[in-house]
Amino acid sequence: MDPYGYYDFSDEDFFDEALCASEPCEDYSTPDLHAILRRYWGFDSFRPLQLEISQSLLSGKDTIGLLPTGGGKSLTFQVPALAVDGLTIVVSPLISLMKDQVDGLKKRRIPAAYLGTGMLRSEADYTYERLRQGKIKLLYLAPERLARENFVARMHGWNIRQIVVDEAHCISQWGYDFRPSYLNLSALRDSFPQVPILALTASATPDVVADIADKLAMRSPAIFSKSFSRPNISFLVRLTENKMSKLIEILNSTRGSAIVYVRSRKKARETAEILCSAGFAATFYHAGLELHEKNERQDAWQRGQTRIIVATTAFGMGIDKPDVRLVVHIDMPSTLEEYYQEAGRAGRDGERAFAVILASTRDKGIFARRLNEAFPEREFIDKVYDEVCRFLDITMGEGFGLSYDFNPEIMCERYKLPLRHTLGALSILSRAGYFEYIEETDTASRLMFTCKRADLYDLDTDPRTDDIIQAILRSYPGLFADYVFIDEMAIAHKCSVTPDDVYQTLVSLRRQHVISFIPRKRTPHIYMSMNRRRSAEIQLPRAVYADRRNAMERRLNEMKNFVFENDSCRVRRMLRYFGETRTCECGKCDVCRATAAPAPFDPEEFDRKLEEFFHIIEPEKRLDIRSLAPHYPRNIADIADRIRTLAARGLLKIDGHYISRNI
């Protein structure tokens, strides 16, 4: 128990205990994975393919797992990590996802840590010492670290038993989300040739799967692929020139939690405001929000206090809300991979859900514009390289190995550059290896107590400082053993002070060597992979520019055809893109519905369904007739006739498009 009366379960004794608890079974060839699953996660059984992937990894075989969004990819390596005596390395592209997974593992008393960009040397050194002592079971890495020879050399001192590559499609130059830093992973296979590699992704075409195996130098990998089919989701496209009106109509005719995807922060805010004005419980979410705002809005939505969250693509990764009934795309996704991942956040509980794209005739031209933004002219790319170096004050022949805070919006404003074309040029220059543009924009504040717990008794603190220390100790376990992410706004709220009061108090405690405090950082940065050179010397290999431009054009055309062509089942078209052959229609998409014969209307079945709807709302509430439409898409006239019949019998009251029971 610490000086303030709270147990701290994350000191060295805790980690020793957790390591002992996770020792492998005596028979390493047949570890009881079900026992580990029950002990740490409380589940009695694995989801489809989780066990098979875990067993393949434990057998020492290179493995590729394709599990759709919500398929439970993380357990395929977290459970095996506890079944071996040693360390599992996990490469992940986003610091926020690494943080969430490490925090979740620590709550389950599983020793885990991460090494990402933006860490202080002292913070990294502490993690290195724990690794040297063998007190970490899972280590999450940003791929950029593997570019440092001294880091890979240090890894040889660790007992590495398994290597996991999450979001593995990022290593493929033919994938929709290629990240040059992932090419650094080749160093892992070169340095640890006998360690099995598990590559995981939620969406990949057959070409991308083959490219993943090639880039990771896998040896005859076992490939486990769950069907991309989501039979509980109805994939619909609605053509409309008034998207807001159609969105409100759809929301009125459906129930349950919803995600509405847009492609700009401004549009997220404006759409949420329109929905609130229309009487919906809605909010918006994007990467530019303060951390406490993100947490508050996400938590309110996950708890059901907010029905609708309007979000950019910054929202959704790592979020597991099973009861999302509706996902709507107001703006066109660029690829079927992107769309499948976002639409797949609906209906994870297996219950019926809807994924809707709202399209207009104007949207047909969007795809060509996005191609030109992602692959601007060569002269413009050269100009962006020069302007970046000028903006960061990097002189000719200098810069190698240095990292710079970098805000592309400020640079574009200063030098009058178009932002989207500039971001495309930054991506191309990164792929070509001239620098690494790292877009991670939201690293929360981190804190660790550097004094002993008993030393807190001797602190000469004022009441406000004492309150803040107590609030921190109550809210965050593990503070004496490792750096922990904190939220100054939440602490301020608990102590009835301002966030600046919290910040100043933490700075003061850092000066007194009571804590190590790393304030939050939101700025993207550029890491110089080589010294600055003249733009005339820049080479863009065909694989970096021309081939990737052609590949993106094909993906854009596939997405465009998916939306605007109505000659075949949308699900069958999408599955064919992912390499699956399907002979029958889904029967649920808008194309299938348009060609299907209407089902006979059963008045008695309708009456039962009506009673169910009334049962789940308050007795005094009215029922919007339009909410029945999705359940009877071809029987609207029959519904109207039946409601009029029930009203004539005195069983219902009709008020516009609302009905209520005549009690």
N, C-alpha and C positions, 0 to 999 in steps of 0.2 A: 504494500500500500504506500502511495507516495505521500509527501508532506501535506497535501491538501485532502487526503482521505480517499483517493481514487486508485483503484488497481491499475497498474500498467503491465499489460501482458506481452509487451514486445521487447523486453530487455534480453540480455544474452541467454538467460535461463530459458526464456520462452522459446528462442530459436533453437536451442539445443533440444528442448523437449519436442518441438515440432519436427525436427530432423529425425529424431529417434522414432517418432510416431509414423514417419513416412519411409522407414527403412523397407527395402524390398523383401518379398517373401523369400524363404530359404531356397525354394526351387525357382531360380530366376527364369527358367524357360516357361513356367506356367504361373505367372503372378495372378493373384485373385483380383482382377480389375473390378469386378462387381463389388467386392468388399471395400476397395478404395473409393469407389463411386458412392456407396452408401455412407461411408464414414465421413467424407468431407463435403459431399454435395447433397446427401439425403435422398438420392434417387435409387430406386430398386432395379431399374433397367436402363439400357442405353437406347438412344434414338437410332433409327436406321443408319447403318454403315459406321456409326461411331466405334463400335466394338471391333469391327473388321479392320478399320484403319489403325486403331490402337494396337491390335495384335500384329499387324504387318510391320509397324514401326518397331515394336519390341523384338520382332524376329530378326531385326537388323537389315531389313530390306528398304531400299529407297521407295517412297510412296507418294502418290499424288491423290489428293482428295478433293472432289468437286461436290460441295454441299451447298444447296441453295440458301439464300438469306434466311436466317432463323433455324438452320439445320443443326446448329450446335458444334461448330468447328473447333472451338477452344477446348472442349473436353477431349478431343481426339489426341491432344498432346499433353494436356495438364494431368490427366489420369496416368498415362504411361510415365510421365516425369516422376511420379511418386512410387513407381514400381521398379525403378533402377537406382543403383547406388552411384550417384553422380549428378552432373549438371545438364539441364536442357536449355539450349540457346534458342530464343524465339526472335526472329527478325520481323519487325512491324514498321509500317511507314508513317504512322501518326503518333506523336507524343501523347495526345489525349487518350487514344485507345490503349497505349501501353500503361498509362497511369491508371485508367479504370480497371484494367485486368489485374495489375499488381495490387491495387487497393482491395479488389475482390478476393484475391488469393490470401492476402494478409488477414482479412476478416475470417477466413476459414482456417487460420493458423497454419498456413503454408508459406514457408520462407521464400519470398520472391523479391526481385529488384529490377530496375531498368537503368540503362545508360543511353541518354539521348542528347541531342544538340541543346546548347544553352545551359548545361550544367556547369557549376563552378568546380574548380580543380579539387577543392576540399571535399565537395559532395561526391565527386567521382572516386577520389582516393578512399573514402570510407567504404564505398561499395567494393572497390578492388580488394580491400583488406578482408572483407567478409567472404569474398570469392576465394581468396587465398586460403582462408581457414575452412573452406568447404561448408559454409553456413547458408548457402543459397541453393535452392532446388531449381528455380526457373529464373533465367535472366533474359529480359527483353532488351533488344538492341535496335537503335536506329541504324539503317544500312550505311549511312555516311561514315560511321566509326570504322567500318571494315576497310576503308580506303587508307587507313593509317597503319603503316607497317609495324610500328611499335606496339599498336594495339593487338594485332593478330599474333605477334610474337608473345605478348603477355598471356594470350589465351592458352598457350601451350602448357602453362602452369596449372590450368584448371582441368578437372576430370570431366571432360565433355563427353556425354554419352549419346545425345540426340540433338539434331539441328532441325528447327522448324522455320519455314518461310511462310508467313501469313500474307494474304493478299498477293499470292504468287504471280498473278497476271501482270503485276507491275514490272516483272523482269523481262517481259516479252515486248520487243519493239513493235509487234503487230497487235498488241493489246490496246484497249481503249484508254488505259491509264498508265502508260509506260513511265517509269521513273529511272533515270540514268543511274542513280545511286544504287539501285538493285543489282546492277552489273558487278558491283563490288563483291557480291556473294560468291563469285567464282573462287575467291581467296579461301573460303571455308572448305570447299571440296579439295582444293590443292593442299591445304594445311592439315586437314583431317579426313584423309581419303577413306578411312574405315568407319567413320561415323555415319549412320543412316540419316538421310534427309527426308523430311515430310514437307511437301508443298501443298498449301491449301488455298482455295479460291472459291468464290460463290458463283462466278460466271466466267466461262472461257469457251471459245470455239475450239474445234479439234486442232486447228493450226496453232493456236496459242498454247494448248496443252503440249503439243510436240515441241514448241519453242521453249517452254518452261523446262522440260526434261533435258533439252540440249544445253541451255544456258547454265543449268545446275550440274551438268555432267553426270546425270543420273544413270545408274546401271540397271537396265531392264526394269524400270519402276513398275510397281503394282499400281494400277489406276482404279480407283473406286469412284464411281459417278452415280449420284442419285439423280433420277429423272428431274428435268427442269419443269415438268408439268406441275401445276398447282391447281388441281381440279376444283378446289373450293372457291377459287377466285374467278369472277366473271370479268374478262378484259373487254372494255368498251371504248369506242371512239365516238365522240359526239361533235359533229360539224356545226359550228355556230359563229355568228359574227358579233354576238354579245356574250362574252364568256362569263362576265359577272352574273348576269341574269340566269344563265344556264347553271352556274355553280350553285347559286342560291336555290334553284329548283331541285337540283340533285340532293343538296343537303337537307332540304325539306322532305324529300321522299325517302330518305334513309335514316337509320338510327345508328348510334354508337360513335366511338372515337374516329377522328378523321385526320389525315395529313393532306395538306394542299401544297404542292411544290411549285415554286417560281424560281426565276434565275437571277433576281437582283434583290438587294437589301431593301431598296426603296419600294419595290413592288410587294415584298413581303409585308411591310408595314401598312401600305395603302390597302392591300387586300384584306388584312385583318381588321382594319378600321371599318371597311365597308360591311364586313360580316357582322361585326359588333353592332353597327347601326341597324342591321337587319334583324337583330335580336338573338344572334348566336353567341355562345360563350367561346370566344376565339382570341388567340394571341399570335405573335409572330416570333420567329427565331432565325438568327443568322450569326455568322462568325464575328461580326462587329460588336455584338452586345458584351456588356461587362459580364464577368464570370458569374456573379451572384444573380444577374438577370437571367442568364442561360439556365442556371440550376433551378431557380424559382419557377420559370415557365415550363421547363421540362418536367419538373416534379408535379406541378399542378395538372399538366396534361396526363401524365402517367397515372395519377391518382383519380382521374376522371373529373376533377374540378373544372377543367377547361376541356371542352369537347373537341375543338378544332385548333390545330397548330399550323400556321402558314409558314413555310420554311424554304430556305435555299438548300442546296445539296450538302451544306455544312451539317444538316440535321439527319440523324438516323443511324449512322454507323455505331455499332456497339450498343444500341438501345433495343431492349427486348420487351416490347409491350405486346402481349399475345392477342388482345381483343380489338385491334384496329379493324374497323369494318369497311373503311373507305380510304383510298388514296387517289387524289385527283392531281393531274398535271395540267396546269394552266399554260405553261410554256413548254415548248417541244423539248424532250430529251434529245441528246445528240446521237446516242447509240442504243441499240437494243440491250447491250450489257448494262448500261446505266439505268435504262428504264426497268429492266427486269429486277435489278437490285432494289430500286426504290419502290416499285409496285409490290414487290415481295414482302414489304413490311406490313402488308394487310393480311389478315386472316391466319396469323401464326398459330392460333389455337385450333385450326382445322375447321372452324365454322365458316359459313358463307360470308364472302366479302367481295368488294368491287374495286377494280382499278380502272379509272376513267381518264382518257386524254381528251381535253377540249381543244379542238383545232379549228382554224379559220382559213379561208383562202389565202390570206396574207402570209400564213405560216410556211407556205411552200417555198418562199424565197429565203427563209431563214437559214436553211442548210448550206446554201452556197456562200452566204455571208460568213457563217461560222468557219467554213473551210479557209476562206481568205484571211480571217482573223488569226487562225491557228498557224497558218503557213504564209506569212507576209513575204513580199518580194525580198530578194537577196540584198539589195542596196539598203533596204530599211533595217534588216538584221545587222548589217555592218554598222549602221548609224547607232542602233541601240547599244551595241557593244562599246562603242566609243563614249556614248553618253553615260553609260553605267560607270565606266572607269573615271570619267570626268566628275560625275556626281559623288563618287566615293573618294576622289582625290588619289587615285592610284596612278603612279607615274610609270612610264614605259620601262619594261623589264623588271618591274616590282610586283609584289602582291601575293606570290605563291604561299599557300598554307595559311593565309590570314582570313579571318571571318569578319564581315562588316554588317552592322545593322543597315537595313535597306528598305525604304518605303517606295514602291514603284509609283504610287499615286502622286507623291510629292515630286518625284523626278519627272513624271509626265507633265505635271502642271508647270514645272520650272522650264522645261525644254520644249513645251508645246507638242507633245507626242500623244497619239491616240492610245488610250490605255489598253484596250483589248488586243490590238495588234502588237503592242509592246510586250504584253504578257506572253503572246505566242512566240515572239522573238526570244524572250528570256528562256522559254522552255526548249527551243531549238538549240540555243547556245549551251544550255545545260546538257542536252543530249550529246552535243558535239564535244563536251568535255572541257570547255574553256572556263567555266565556273559552275558552281552548284547554287541554283536559286531555290532556297528552302522556304516554303510558304507557311510553315507552322507559325501561327500568329497569336496563340493564346496559351502561354505557360503560366500557370497559377503560382502564387507565392509559396515558398517552401520554408520549413522551419524544423530545426532540431535543437533540443537542449544539449548544450556542451558541458554543463556542470553536472554534478551528481545530484540525485533527487534530494538527498539530505541537505545539500548546500542551499536549497531554496528557503530553509528555515532562517538562514542568516542574512537573507536579503533585507536591505533597508529600503522598503518600497512604500509608495503612497497608496491610498485605498484604490485609486483607479487602476494602477499597475497590478495590484493584487487581484482585483476583479478580473482583469484581462488574462492573467496567468491562470486563474482558476477556470475561466471559460474555455481556454485552450486545452487545458488538461482534461476537462470533462468531455470535450468534443472530439478530440483526436488521440487515439491510442498510438503507441509506438514512438513517441517523441524523444525518448532517451536512447533509442537504438538506431534510428534512421531518420532521414529527412521525410517530412510529411507535408502534403499539400494542404494549405489552409485557405479559408475564405474570410478576408478582413471584414467584409460587409456583414456576414453572419455573426462574427464575433462582436462587432460593434452593436448589432441589434440586441444580442444577449446582455451586453453590459450597459445599454442605454447611453452610448457615446457615439462619436462620429467615426467613420472609417479612417480619417486622418489621425484621430486620437490613437487608434489602434496602431497605425503605421508608425507614428512617432514613438509610441511606447516600445514597439518591437525594435526600432533602431536604437533606442536607449539601452535596452537589454542586450543588444548585440555589442554595443560599446563596452558594456560591463562584462562581456565574455560569458554571459549566462546562456545565450542562445546563438546559433548560427542562423541567420535570416537572409533569404534570397527573395527580394521583391519580385512581383510578377513582371512578365515581359511579354509584350504583344507584337513587337516589330519583327517582320520577316528578315532574313539575312542572306547574304551571299558569301559563299566560301570559294576562294580563288583556287582552282585546281592547278593553275599554272600562272606564271608571270604574265603581266599585260604585254600584248604584242600589237602590232599595227593591224588595223581591221583588214587591210589588203591581204594579210597573211592567213586570214581565217579560211579554213576549208570545211565545207559541209558535205560529207560523204553521202552517196546516194541513199544508203540505208538510214541516214539521219533525216534527210529532207525529202527527196523525190519519192522513195519507196513508201515512207510513212505518210506522205501527202496522199498518195494513191490509195493506201489502206484506209485512211480516214474518209476519203471520198466514198469508198465502197460502203463503209459502215454508216455514213450519213444517208446514202441512198437506200440502204436496207431499212433504216428508221423511217425515212420519208415514205417508202412503199408500204411499210407496216401501217402507217397512219392513213394514207390517202388512197390505197387500193383496196377494193372491197370484193375481190374475185375469189377469195379463199378464206378459210377459218384463220382467225388471227393467231390462235394458240398454235395451230399446226405450222403456220409460217414462222413463228418465233422458235419453236422447237427444232425446225429444220435448220435454222440459223445456228443453233447450238449443237448441231450434229445428230439430232434424234430424228428417227423416221416414225411418223405417225400416220396411220391410214384412215382414221376416222376423225370427224370434226368434234370439237369440244362440246358443242350444243349450248354454250353459255355466252359466247362473245356476241357482239352486235351483228356480225355477219351471219353467224349460225341462226340467231334469233330471227333475222329478217327472212330467211329462207325456210324456216321450220313451220310446219302446219300448227295452227293454234290448238292448244289443248282444250278439250271440252270443259265448259264451265260447270262446276258442281256447286249449286247454291248452299247445300248443307256444309260442304267443306269450307266454303267462304264464311259462313256464319261462325264456324268453329275458329277460324283464323281471326275473325273480327273480335271474338270474345277474348282470344289470347292477347290481342293488341290492347284492348280495354283493361285487361288484367294487370298489365305492366305499367300503366299510367295511373295517376291519382284519380279517384272516382269523379272528382269535380272537373277534371281536365277534359278538354275537347280533343278529338282525334282528327288530324289532318288527313283528308281522304287521299292526298297525293302520296302519303307514306305507304299506301297499299300498292301503288303502281308497279314497283319493281317485282313484286311477288306475282303479279298478274299482267305481264307486259302486253299480252295479246287479247286481253279481256276487259279493256277499259269500259266499253259500252255495257258489258254484262255487269260490271261492278256498279255502274250508275243505276242500272235498272233494279238491281237487288237492293241497293240502299233506298231507292224510292219506295220499293215494296215494303221494306221494314219500317220506313217512316209512316207509310199509309196504315200500317197495323198498329201504330203508336209505340213501337219499340225504340225508335231513334228520333232525334231531332236534327234537322239540317240547318246550318247557318253558313251560307256561302260554300266554301270548300271544307268546312269543318262539320263533324258530326259528334253527337254525344248521346249517351243512353238516356232514355226517357224514364228516369227513376221516380 
